[in-house]
Amino acid sequence: MKLCRIGKIGKEKPAVLDNDGKIRDISSHVKDLNPNHLNFNTISKLQSADLSSLPELSSSERIGSCITNPGKFVAIGLNFSDHAAESGLPVPAEPIMFMKATSCINGPNDNIEMVSNSKKLDWEVELGIIIGKEAKHIDKNQSQDHILGYCLVNDVSEREWQIEKMGQWVKGKSHDTYGPIGPYLVTKDDIGDVNNLNMSLDLNGKRMQTGNTSTMIFNVDVIVSYVSKFMSLQPGDIITTGTPPGVGMGMKPQVFLKPGDEMKLSIDNLGEQNSKVVSL
């Protein structure tokens, strides 16, 4: 099942893609795709509903973030060995965790803001995990009981703020618009093998990143279990799982985003993002 949110910013309606590819308004069943409703009970109800009888929404309307108001936006760094290498860093022995502010969440095709003092704005195509049931100190063989689905994430990163400023990575990861998610929350039953999904990112029509989730150092089950050892995870929480090689910071010479640049991101069965960098 592919769930999404359709409409202007702040006025999105929860929706589902039906079997014919039409976007159906599910607001009569679910008020919004937020932590109050992102659970297995909601998915079960929607799966038994007659989606074809629900109002159709226009495919030309804006697509919002596939979920809203999550409690946490957790991220895993350097989870592809070849990305660690291009960053000049050792392969981590255990997952590297950091946070993105939830206020950075953005629609999949919305503009990315570049402020005047930003010098090293970068891109990262990633697989996002959406939690559907509280997870606390769970083993990796229990992780699937807590994963509701997956989504496409662009972990937009300001590298100077992230690396050269004092403090933690969160500063370079959290500006408004630095967290495009969606277009869809795809329930795990609709994914197939999450450990074999192709990933790509194009910048101005040129391929920059090509990868596959099969080359992640720590797979989704390990990640959910690991994070749950340090903080409880609640329905609606997002964990973004790392990026393959091809980021601007790793190039020689380095390449960073500038106003007018356009990005196209894709992961198998999770849809596409198309965003533009604009001056703020």
N, C-alpha and C positions, 0 to 999 in steps of 0.2 A: 504494500500500500504506500502510495506517495502522497504525503500531506504537505500543504503549503499555506501561505497567508497572502491574500490578494487585496490590494487597495492602496490608497494614499497613506503616507506615514502617519501613524497614530490612529488610522481608521481601517486597518486591515481586517478582513474576514477570514476565518479558518476555512480551508477548502481541501478537497481531495481530487486526485486525477482518477477518473473512472476508467473502465475497461476500453472505452472508445477514445481515450485521450482528452475527454472534455473535463473542464474544471468545474466542480460542483461545490456549491456553498453548503458547508456542514454546520453553520452556526445554530441551526435548530437542534443539533445534537451536542455540540461542544461550543462553549462560549469563546474560547481562544486556545491556541496551542501554547499554553503556559504551564508552570509546575503543577497547578491544580488539576490539570486534565491530561498531562503527559504520563500515562500509565497504561498497563496492560488491559485494564478493564475498559478504558475508553476505546482502545484499538479493537477489542472484541466486539463492542457494541457497534462500531462503525463497520466492521467486517460483516456483521449480520444485517445491516441496514440496506434498504433498496436505494442505492446511490443514484440510479437513473431517474428517480422521481424528485430529486433535489434540484433547486434552481441552478441554472448554468451561469457561470461568470465568464466575462469576456477574457479571451487570451491576450488581449492587447493591454489589459490593466497592469499596473506595477505589481511586481512580485516582491513581497516583503521578506524579512528574515523568516526562516521556516519555523522558528520558535521565538517566544518573547519572554522577557523578564526571568531568565534562569537565575538560580541562586549563585552558581559558580561557573566560571569559564576557565577551566584548567588546561594547561598545555604541556606537551612533552617535547623536549629539545633534543636535537642530534640523534634522532631515532632511525636514521639511515646511515650506514657506515660510510658510504661514498659522500654524503653531505658533510659528515664529521671531517672527512679527509679534506674536502675543499675549504672547510672552515679552519683547517690547520689545528684541529683538536682531536684528542684520542677518542676511540670508540668507548662510550660510557659502559661501565660494569653494571649499572642499574639505571633505570629511567631518570632523566633529569626533568624535574618539575618546575614550572613557573606558572604565573597567573596572568590572564588578560582581564582588564576591567570589563564588566558586563555592559558598561555604557559604550563600549567600542562596537557593539553588534550593529550590523548594517545589512541592508538588503543585498541580494546577490548581484544585482545590476546597478546599484546605486553608486554615485560618485565617491571616490576616495579623496579626502581632503589633504592637501599639502600646505602646511603653514609656512610662513616666510622664513623661519629659522630652521627648517628641516633641510638637511643636506644629503642624507643617505637613506632614502626611503626605498624599501625592498619588498619583494613578493615571496610567498611560500604557499604552494598548493598542498592541501592536507586533507586527510580523512578525519571527520569528526564523529565522535561517539555521543549518542544521546541516552542518558540514563532514564529508566522507567520504573525503578523500584529501589528503595534505599539500600545502599551497600555499605557495610561497615565491617572491616576485618574479614573479608571473604577470601577464599582460595580461588586460584585461577580457573579451576574446573566449575566454579559457581558463577563466573562472570556473566555468562550468557543469560542466566536467570534475571539479571539486572539491566541488561542492555535492551533498550526499546528499539533503537534503530541507528541510522547513520546519516551524515550529511556532508556536503562539500564545504570546506573552509579555506579562506585565504588569510593566512596568519601574517597580515601586513606588519612590517617591522621597520622602525626607524633605527638604523644600526648605530649611528652616533649616540643617540639617547640610550640605546640598549647596552652598548659595550664601552663607550668612551666616557660616559657620565658616571658619577659615583652611584652606588646602590645596585639594585637588582634589575633583571631584564624587564620587569613589568613596565618600567617607564617607556621603553621603546616599543611596547606591544599594545598600548592601551588607549591611544588617542581616539577620539570619536572617528568612526568609519573604518578603524583598523581591523574589524572583525566581520567581514561579509560571510554569511552562512546561508546555505540553501543553494538552489531554489527549493529543494524538497527535503523533508525528513522522510527517509525511506525505511519502513519497518524491516527488521532483520530477515523476516520470512521472504522478502522480495529481493534479497541481495544475492543469494547463492553463496559463493565462497568469498568472504570478506578479506581473506588472505591472498587473493589473486585478482586485484582490481587495478586496471591501468589508470595512471594519473598523468596529466599534462598541464602546462601553462605556456601560453603564447603571449609575447609582448609585441604590440604593433605588427601582428601577423607573423612574427618569427618565433619558432619554437625555442623556449628557454629551458623548460623542465620536462623530462620524460621519466616516469618511474612506475613502479608497481608495488602494491602493499606487501607482496611476497618478500620484499627485501627489507622490510622493517626489522630492526634489531629485536624489538619487543612487540609482540602481536597484541591485538585488542584485549584478549583475555588476561594476559599478563599485566597490561597497563591498568585495567579497571581494578584488578586485585591489588596491585601495588599502591595505587592512589588511595584505595579504601583503608590501607593500613595507617595513613597519616591524617585523613579527614573522612568523615562520612559523606557519601554521595547521595543526593536526593533526586527525585524525579525532575526532569528538565535540565539537570546539570549537563554541561558540554565538556568533553575532553577532546582536544585536538591533538593528533598523534605524531606529528613530525613531518618533515618535507624531504623529498628526494633531491639530488644535486641539481644545480642550475640556477641557484639564486644569484642576484647581482653582486653580493658581497664576495662570492667565491670566484668571480671572473677576474681575468688578468688582461687588461686593466679592469677594475671594478666598474660595474654599470648600475646606476640607480635611477629610480623613477623621476620623471619631471612632468609638469603640467601638460596635459594633452595626450599623455601616454594612455594606451588602451590595453587591457589585459583580458584574455579569454582563458578560463580554467575549466577543466573537465575531469571527472572520475567516472568510470564505468557505472552505469545505472543510477548515478546520483545527479545527473544533469550537468548544466553548464552555468558558469558565471561570466558576465561581460561588464566590466567596470572601466571607468575613465578617471584619471587623476586630474583634479582641478585645484587651482590656487584658492586658498582661504584668506 
